[in-house]
Amino acid sequence: MSGTARALVVYESMFGNTQRIAAAIGEGLRPAFETEVLAVGQTPRTLPGDVRLLVVGGPTHAFGMSRPSTRDQAAAQGPMVMPATTGVREWLEMLGPRRTETVAATFDTRVNKVRRLPGSAARAAARRLRHQEYEVIAAPASFYVGDMTGPLDEGEVDRARKWGEQLVIAQGSRPAGATHHHRRGH
């Protein structure tokens, strides 16, 4: 698959729900991209130059991206699938400004009982990526779980796979050179 555009799906998952969504998004991307799905703790601090699409996701905690304190609170809810040390928030801070032609999209998981509550890890991550000069090519997506520890609502894995397929279309429909804008003063 050399020469194929690469996609990187970076996720934070406490109880495995966001991990399942990330894997499904990766499946949706694979027909068009050489795709790697990585837990945030396994992700490089700088993006490889051949990554053209970065997809970032995590659980919504306290109306946004998780923090050490909210991860500690989650750890008290049940067995965790990931260490609670590094989350998407910290990884994005380490990532710094965009230096490649990479575009981005964001997603989160959230409890279905609070669909109307404000705040979203996906929206917060999209804001952070825009601030770091990434072009965000799709509206942030939310996928729903029955309770903090899960399970995922019925149909959410299929919906995540389809969202990955839609990202392929969104990325492919961008005009050539669309990411060449840079802000002055950096």
N, C-alpha and C positions, 0 to 999 in steps of 0.2 A: 504494500500500500504506500510505497514511497511517493512523495509528491502530492499525496492526498492532504487536503486541509484538515487540521486537527481541531477538536473541541475538547475542552476540559470542563467537567462538572465537579464543582467543589461543594461539599456538603458538611453540615454539622448535624449530628443526630444523637439524641439522648437515649431513646428507647427503640430505635430501629425504624421508625415510621418515615422520617425524612430520608434515611438511607434507601428505603424501598422506592420512594418517589424519585430520588436522584438516579437510581438504577433504571427506572422506567423512562425517565427523560433521556438518559444515555441511549437506551434502545431506540427511541424515536429519532435520535441524531445519527445513529450508526449508518444508515444507508448513504448519507452524504459526507460524513466526517469520520476520520479515525478518532474514536472517542475514548477518553479515559475518565473514569468516575472515581474520585478520590476523597477520602475523609480529610477534613481540613488539617488535621495534624500530620498527614502524609504529603501535603501539597507543597511544592517548591515556593520559596519566598519571592522569586521572580518568575514571570511567565516565560516559557520557552518561546522563541521568536516565531515559530510556525503555528502557534495556537491562534486561530482566527475567531473562535467563539468561546467565551468564558461564561459559564452558567453557575451561579452561586445561590445556595439555599441553606436555610436553617429553620429551626422552630421559632415561632413568635413567643417571646417571654416578656411579660410586663410591657406590652404594647410596642415592642421593637425587637432588635437583635439581642441575643442572650448576653449576659454579663457574668463575671465570676460569681456574684451573689445569687443570680437567678439559676445558674447551673448548679450551685450548691443546694439550693432549694429543690431543684428537680432531682438531684441525687437521692434526696430523702424519700422520693416517691416510689422508687423501685430500682431494680438492677439496670445499670447503664451499659450501652453498647460501645460508647466512646468515653475516653477520659474527659473529665470536665475542665481541663486546664486551658485549652485554646479553643476559641470559637471563631465564627466567621468575622465578628467585629474586629478581633485582634489580627486575624490574617489579612483583612483588607487594609488595616493600618500599616502592616509590614509591607504589603504589596506596593504601595506608593503610586505615583502617577503612571498613566499608560505610556509605554514607550514603543509599542508595536501597533500593527493594524487590527488588533483584537477588538471585537465588539462584545457586548455583554447582555445578559438577561438574568433575572432574579426570581426566586420562588421561596415560599415558606410553607410550613405546616402549622395549623392552628386548630384549636378545639372547636368543633362545630357548634357548640352551645353559645359561643361568643362571636358569631359571624358578624354581628353588627357593631361590636366594640371597635373603637378607633385603634390605630396602630397596627403595624405589620413589619415583620422582619424583612420581608421582600422589598417593601417600599423604602425602608431605612437603608438596606444594602444598595438599592438602585440609586438613592441620593448620594451615598458615599462614592459609588463608582462614577457617577456623573461629575462629582467634585474632583475626582482623580482623572478626569478627562476621557472616560470611556463613553462611547456611544451606547446607550441602552436601547436595544432594538425592539423590545416588546414590553407591554404593560406587565408589572410584577404579578405573578400568579400565586394563589393560595390553594392549598390542598388540605382537606379536613380529616381530623381524627375524632373519635368518639369521646375521648378523655385525654388527659395529659400524657398518659403512658400508651394510649392507643385503644383499640386498633384503628387503622385507617378506615374511613367510611367506604362503603361499597362503591366500586367504580372509580375510585380515585387513582389507582395504579394505571388503569386504561386511559384516564383523562390526562395523566402525566405523560404517558407515552405519546399521546396525540399532541400535547403541548410541545414536546420535543420535535415532532414532525413539523409543527407550525413555525418553530424557530428556524428550521432549515429553510422554509419558504421565506420568512422575514429576512434572514441573512442573505439569501440568494437574490432577493429583489432590490437590494440596496444598490445605488449607482456606484460604478467603479470610482475608487478614490474618495468615497464619502467620509472616510475617517481621517482625512488629512488636515482637519482643522486643529489648530493649537492656539491656546490663549497666550497672549503676550504677558510678560512680567513674571515668568517662572524661571 
